[in-house]
Amino acid sequence: MSERAAPSAQELAERIDQVRRRIAAAGGEGRVQLLPITKGFGPGAVALAVEAGFDEVGESYAQELLGKAPSLADAVRWHFVGRLQRNKVRALAPLVAVWQSVDRAALVDEIARRAPGARVLLQVDATGEPQKGGCPPAEVPGLLALARAAGLDVGGLMAVGPAGPPEGARRAFRMVSTLADELGLVERSMGMTGDLEVAVEEGSTMVRIGTALFGPRGPRP
Ligand SMILES: *Cc1c(COP(=O)(O)O)cnc(C)c1O
C-alpha cells in the first residue's frame, strides 16, 4: 500500500468547510452526515479527522483498518465501507461499529456470530456492476429479513454510484431511496467525492468522502 501524506490541519479544515458547503448547496444541511474515508492514508490522517471533530471514520480495506485502528485507541467509531470477505469478519469484529457493505447471507451469518447485535447497512447493487458488491435490489427484502432474524441492527441501505459523470448516478440513488422508503429504513449511505450533490438531492443521509478531504490516493498495489 503506498500511503500518502495527510494534508495539514489547516488544509483539512478548509476542505471540510468546502464539503459542508457542497452538502448544504444540495439541500442536505442538518440531514446528511459527513463520513470521512481515510483509505490510502495513514493513522495521521485519522488523527487529524478526530482533531477536526469527527468521531466516526470509514475504511474500505480490512488490512488497512487493522493496521490503523490500534494506534487510535477508542477515539474512532469505525465504519467498514469496502467489499468484505467473510474470513475478515472475525478480525474486524472488535473494531467495527457499523458494517456498511453487508450484501449477502453469508456475511449476515458471520457478523451475527462474531459481533452479535451489530449495526449494519445493507449494500445494494444499484448499477448492475457486481464487482462493486451489493445485493440485487429484488433480494434486499429477503436479506433484511435474514439480518433482523439474526439479531442485527439494520439501520438502512448503502450504495456506490456508477463510474462516469455524476448525473449518471441519479437513477441509481433514487432507486435506493425508494427501496429504503418501501422497507421503512432511515439511513441511506450514498455519495462520494464525485457524486455527492446528486446523492444528497436523491435523499442521502450520509456521504462517504475521501478525496475531497484528504486529497488523491496513491494507486492500489
Ligand atoms: C473510497 C471509497 C469512498 C470515498 O471515495 P472518494 O471518491 O475518495 O470520496 C466512499 N465509499 C467507498 C465504498 C469507498 O471505497
PDBQT file of the ligand as one rigid body, heavy atoms in Angstrom, charges set to zero:
ROOT
HETATM    1  C1  LIG A 301     -13.056   5.063  -1.357  1.00  0.00    +0.000 C 
HETATM    2  C2  LIG A 301     -14.493   4.994  -1.025  1.00  0.00    +0.000 A 
HETATM    3  C3  LIG A 301     -15.209   6.167  -0.744  1.00  0.00    +0.000 A 
HETATM    4  C4  LIG A 301     -14.603   7.557  -0.833  1.00  0.00    +0.000 C 
HETATM    5  O1  LIG A 301     -14.358   7.862  -2.174  1.00  0.00    +0.000 OA
HETATM    6  P1  LIG A 301     -13.896   9.300  -2.686  1.00  0.00    +0.000 P 
HETATM    7  O2  LIG A 301     -14.306   9.304  -4.099  1.00  0.00    +0.000 OA
HETATM    8  O3  LIG A 301     -12.437   9.389  -2.491  1.00  0.00    +0.000 OA
HETATM    9  O4  LIG A 301     -14.636  10.328  -1.886  1.00  0.00    +0.000 OA
HETATM   10  C5  LIG A 301     -16.539   6.024  -0.432  1.00  0.00    +0.000 A 
HETATM   11  N1  LIG A 301     -17.145   4.810  -0.366  1.00  0.00    +0.000 NA
HETATM   12  C6  LIG A 301     -16.486   3.674  -0.611  1.00  0.00    +0.000 A 
HETATM   13  C7  LIG A 301     -17.203   2.378  -0.549  1.00  0.00    +0.000 C 
HETATM   14  C8  LIG A 301     -15.137   3.729  -0.964  1.00  0.00    +0.000 A 
HETATM   15  O5  LIG A 301     -14.496   2.583  -1.232  1.00  0.00    +0.000 OA
ENDROOT
TORSDOF 0
